[in-house]
């Protein structure tokens, strides 16, 4: 890859502001195509700095019950990878600045076809990929081709990724590093800011890339605490739970579905901005 990407530019601008990024995850097609499109369109104004769009898959092994359920709702509603790319294209027609990252599993991409998928993703306006079940040993399969198409390939690091393993994880990573702050599946435990801070510092000794932290962050206060020690805070399960809790008895969207998500994003955005304020005060005190 050559030249600054939307992801690079966004993290650079936020670093200049002295605050972390708010990275929001929502599942494409949940609870239906049009409502999902409206949610994604509303995220930047609500305070999202980068958007992860989940590619629904029937066997999401790294995801907890909330995200699993959101994927099943989307699949039941007829969501496909082609429809997900079309959603990104519609988003790009009105927003050419907010980075979009597709997150999910390799199977739907493999079925689509690697080269057609990468070409279509780039044309739609996708900026990066997180494919959680492709290890560095398989970089030639999708990671390296993605980079040739100008797409960042964002790798996960976990509490068990030691210094021996980390160089392999980071070798072809671009955009940012996604640090999984707790062991296990998404949304099931809350991260400890002290442990996260030490882990982020260790990762940054190996790479100049920003480090965003996810898994288990649900509240503005947690977002503020993690934002003090990381370059970005990723929120996923809390947002898909907000979608679920807004649905009617038949599982259909209501007039409160989009506002339920944007209200929570606005609260979380205040949390990450409070991290900036706290950091500024700490710097002044020094």
Secondary structure, DSSP 8 states (H G I E B T S, - for coil): --S--HHHHHHHHHHHHT--EEEEEEETTSS-HHHHHHHHHHHHHHT-SEEEEE---TT-TT--HHHHHHHHHHHHTT--HHHHHHHHHHHHTT-SSSEEEEEE-HHHHHHH-HHHHHHHHHHHT--EEEETT--GGGTTTTHHHHHHTT-EE--EEETT--HHHHHHHHTT--SEEEEE-SSSSTTSS---HHHHHHHHHHHHTT-SSEEEEESS--SHHHHHHHHTTSSEEEE-HHHHHHHHHHS-TTS---TTHHHHHHHHHHHHHHHHHHHHHHHHHHHHH-
